Amino acid sequence: MTAASATQPDRALIRRAAIATFVIFATNGFIFASWAARIPAVTETLTLSTGEMGLVLLIGAIGSLCAMPLVGPVSSKVGIIRTVRLGGVLAVAAGGTLAAGLLAHSVVVVAAGLAVFGVGIAFWDVAQNIEGADVEHRLGRTIMPQFHAGFSGGAVLGALVGAALSALGVPLPTHLAAIMIAVLIIMILVPRHFLPLTQHEMPAAVELTAEAAADGVSPAPAPKEPGGALAAWTHRRTLLIGVVVLGATLTEGAGNDWISKGVVDGLGSSEAAGAGLFALFVGAMTVARWFGGRIIDRLGRVTALRLSMVSALVGLALYSLSGMYWLSALGALLWGLGAALAFPMGMSAASDDPRHAAARVSVVSTIGYIAFLAGPPFLGFLGDRVGLRFALLAILVPIAVALVLAGATRREEA
């Protein structure tokens, strides 16, 4: 058998795994945005104030934060396919609990459902990033940003579906039931196309690059190093990448949470105009993620990350300091372009050594997720005192830190 014919099945396997991973990312974005789009309906059903609903939502975020450090050890023991399916099953169970809580008008039951939902999304999110990193390694080119573009696209679709069902008066429990059925079907059919031979399902890692596949080379398994999952929390490079990702996550999260309200409150624009800037921000992120892999491969990870942080820094400053809507729109565009690639690049950097990819991606994800917990309340508190647009300037600090630490993401040889 020739080398070319021997490697053809491997290439087909990797392509199927890439498509499956993209679908899982998109489904994750869809289910998250579908729920987020109906939060006003939940608030009304439970007769909660905005602040009270915020506390209920915080329970879900805490559930995710507590679960993320566990994903690395779990995936190393049971494999990525079972881990991502576990996340999906927990999300489905949470959907049923949320539906029951809403029908009973019970805040306690809804809060419990959100806690389970947070845990499920954490397992799902980290596991899909580990699989995406494995696919990227085996392809020998940067593809992680496209997976995150799938998440963004799924989120846009989920938000549109949620808004449409809300406008049609479809009850939220019915909406949740439909989502649960769809997620169950996807979790049964799609993850089975994940890569079957990764370090998460074998005693030792085998990294197959595109160059090795083309030459018909089967690299020897890498020896497993001691330390386990806890060692990743003391690995200096992993922690530095985590700080970079925290800055990137805070940059992206601030845009998602406040970019629309900031232009409405600060410039007196209409809500439609604010929504337009949000759409511009999200659209810029999606486009940058879809085409960003080529830029990263051409410029290198560190240079691409530095350019991203400069774009985010300039865009955020322009958005916050300009007094004209069109300049704020230009700022939102640059901000979105700059925020798009840092998180997926951080996931790729954390997984450079396939022997420790699961544990290190879990650590970086956990550090980055702290921004989702701390960012919105801090910016809201600061915005009450100095105005929201000026409060957003605080994000320039983590952007600058990520810019300084960009070198930590330089590719590491296993």
DAFEN-V206596 format. One record per residue. PHI is phi as a letter, one per 30 degrees, with the letter a starting at -180 (NA if undefined). NEAR is the number of other ideal C-beta (glycine too) atoms within 8 Angstrom. Layout:
BEGIN
phi:PHI near:NEAR
phi:PHI near:NEAR
END
This chain:
BEGIN
phi:NA near:3
phi:d near:6
phi:d near:7
phi:d near:7
phi:d near:7
phi:d near:10
phi:c near:11
phi:d near:8
phi:d near:7
phi:d near:11
phi:d near:9
phi:d near:8
phi:d near:10
phi:d near:12
phi:d near:8
phi:d near:9
phi:d near:14
phi:d near:11
phi:d near:9
phi:d near:13
phi:d near:14
phi:d near:11
phi:d near:11
phi:d near:15
phi:d near:15
phi:d near:13
phi:d near:13
phi:d near:14
phi:d near:17
phi:d near:13
phi:d near:12
phi:d near:11
phi:d near:15
phi:d near:14
phi:d near:11
phi:e near:10
phi:d near:12
phi:c near:13
phi:e near:10
phi:e near:7
phi:d near:9
phi:d near:12
phi:e near:10
phi:d near:7
phi:d near:9
phi:d near:12
phi:h near:5
phi:c near:9
phi:d near:5
phi:d near:7
phi:d near:6
phi:d near:8
phi:d near:13
phi:d near:9
phi:d near:8
phi:d near:14
phi:d near:10
phi:d near:9
phi:d near:12
phi:d near:13
phi:d near:12
phi:d near:11
phi:e near:15
phi:d near:14
phi:d near:13
phi:d near:8
phi:d near:12
phi:e near:13
phi:d near:10
phi:d near:9
phi:d near:17
phi:e near:16
phi:e near:12
phi:d near:11
phi:d near:15
phi:d near:10
phi:d near:6
phi:c near:7
phi:j near:9
phi:d near:15
phi:e near:10
phi:d near:8
phi:d near:15
phi:d near:17
phi:d near:10
phi:e near:12
phi:e near:15
phi:d near:14
phi:d near:10
phi:d near:13
phi:d near:14
phi:d near:13
phi:d near:10
phi:d near:13
phi:d near:15
phi:d near:11
phi:d near:13
phi:d near:14
phi:d near:12
phi:d near:11
phi:d near:16
phi:d near:13
phi:d near:7
phi:c near:7
phi:h near:8
phi:c near:8
phi:d near:9
phi:d near:7
phi:d near:12
phi:d near:15
phi:d near:11
phi:d near:10
phi:d near:15
phi:d near:15
phi:d near:12
phi:d near:13
phi:d near:16
phi:d near:16
phi:d near:13
phi:d near:17
phi:d near:14
phi:d near:16
phi:d near:17
phi:d near:14
phi:d near:12
phi:d near:15
phi:d near:14
phi:d near:14
phi:d near:13
phi:d near:16
phi:d near:16
phi:d near:14
phi:d near:15
phi:d near:17
phi:d near:14
phi:d near:13
phi:e near:12
phi:d near:14
phi:d near:10
phi:i near:8
phi:b near:8
phi:d near:12
phi:b near:12
phi:e near:15
phi:e near:17
phi:d near:12
phi:d near:15
phi:d near:13
phi:d near:12
phi:d near:13
phi:d near:12
phi:d near:13
phi:d near:11
phi:d near:15
phi:d near:13
phi:d near:12
phi:d near:12
phi:d near:16
phi:d near:12
phi:d near:8
phi:d near:11
phi:d near:15
phi:d near:9
phi:d near:8
phi:d near:10
phi:d near:12
phi:d near:6
phi:d near:6
phi:i near:5
phi:d near:8
phi:e near:6
phi:d near:12
phi:e near:9
phi:d near:8
phi:e near:13
phi:d near:13
phi:d near:10
phi:d near:8
phi:d near:11
phi:d near:11
phi:d near:8
phi:d near:9
phi:d near:14
phi:d near:10
phi:d near:8
phi:d near:12
phi:d near:13
phi:d near:6
phi:c near:6
phi:d near:11
phi:d near:11
phi:d near:7
phi:c near:8
phi:d near:12
phi:d near:11
phi:d near:6
phi:c near:6
phi:b near:13
phi:d near:13
phi:d near:12
phi:b near:9
phi:b near:10
phi:d near:4
phi:b near:10
phi:d near:13
phi:b near:14
phi:c near:10
phi:c near:10
phi:d near:9
phi:d near:9
phi:d near:7
phi:d near:10
phi:d near:14
phi:d near:7
phi:c near:7
phi:i near:10
phi:c near:6
phi:c near:7
phi:d near:8
phi:d near:5
phi:e near:9
phi:d near:11
phi:d near:6
phi:d near:8
phi:c near:6
phi:d near:5
phi:k near:6
phi:i near:7
phi:d near:11
phi:d near:7
phi:d near:11
phi:d near:14
phi:d near:8
phi:c near:7
phi:d near:11
phi:e near:6
phi:d near:8
phi:d near:13
phi:d near:12
phi:d near:10
phi:d near:15
phi:d near:15
phi:d near:12
phi:d near:17
phi:d near:16
phi:d near:13
phi:d near:15
phi:d near:14
phi:d near:14
phi:d near:12
phi:d near:18
phi:d near:13
phi:d near:12
phi:d near:13
phi:d near:14
phi:d near:10
phi:d near:9
phi:b near:13
phi:d near:16
phi:d near:11
phi:d near:9
phi:d near:14
phi:d near:16
phi:d near:13
phi:d near:8
phi:d near:9
phi:c near:9
phi:i near:4
phi:d near:8
phi:d near:6
phi:d near:7
phi:d near:6
phi:d near:11
phi:d near:15
phi:d near:9
phi:d near:9
phi:d near:14
phi:d near:13
phi:d near:8
phi:d near:12
phi:d near:15
phi:d near:13
phi:d near:9
phi:d near:15
phi:d near:14
phi:d near:13
phi:d near:9
phi:d near:13
phi:d near:15
phi:d near:9
phi:c near:8
phi:d near:15
phi:e near:12
phi:d near:8
phi:d near:10
phi:d near:14
phi:d near:8
phi:d near:6
phi:c near:8
phi:j near:7
phi:d near:13
phi:d near:10
phi:d near:8
phi:d near:14
phi:d near:15
phi:d near:10
phi:d near:9
phi:d near:15
phi:d near:16
phi:d near:10
phi:d near:12
phi:d near:16
phi:d near:13
phi:d near:11
phi:d near:17
phi:d near:16
phi:d near:11
phi:d near:13
phi:d near:16
phi:d near:12
phi:c near:7
phi:d near:9
phi:c near:4
phi:b near:7
phi:d near:9
phi:d near:6
phi:d near:10
phi:d near:14
phi:d near:11
phi:d near:10
phi:d near:16
phi:d near:17
phi:d near:12
phi:d near:14
phi:d near:18
phi:d near:17
phi:d near:14
phi:d near:16
phi:d near:13
phi:d near:16
phi:c near:14
phi:d near:19
phi:d near:12
phi:d near:13
phi:d near:16
phi:d near:16
phi:d near:16
phi:d near:14
phi:d near:14
phi:d near:15
phi:c near:15
phi:e near:10
phi:c near:9
phi:e near:14
phi:d near:12
phi:b near:11
phi:e near:16
phi:d near:15
phi:d near:14
phi:d near:16
phi:d near:16
phi:d near:17
phi:d near:17
phi:d near:15
phi:d near:15
phi:d near:12
phi:d near:12
phi:d near:14
phi:d near:14
phi:e near:10
phi:d near:13
phi:d near:10
phi:d near:10
phi:d near:7
phi:d near:13
phi:e near:9
phi:d near:8
phi:d near:9
phi:d near:16
phi:d near:8
phi:d near:8
phi:d near:10
phi:d near:12
phi:d near:5
phi:c near:6
phi:b near:6
phi:j near:8
phi:d near:12
phi:d near:13
phi:d near:8
phi:d near:12
phi:d near:15
phi:d near:11
phi:d near:9
phi:d near:12
phi:d near:10
phi:d near:7
phi:d near:12
phi:d near:14
phi:d near:10
phi:d near:11
phi:d near:16
phi:d near:11
phi:d near:6
phi:c near:10
phi:e near:12
phi:d near:6
phi:d near:10
phi:d near:13
phi:e near:8
phi:e near:6
phi:c near:8
phi:d near:4
phi:d near:9
END
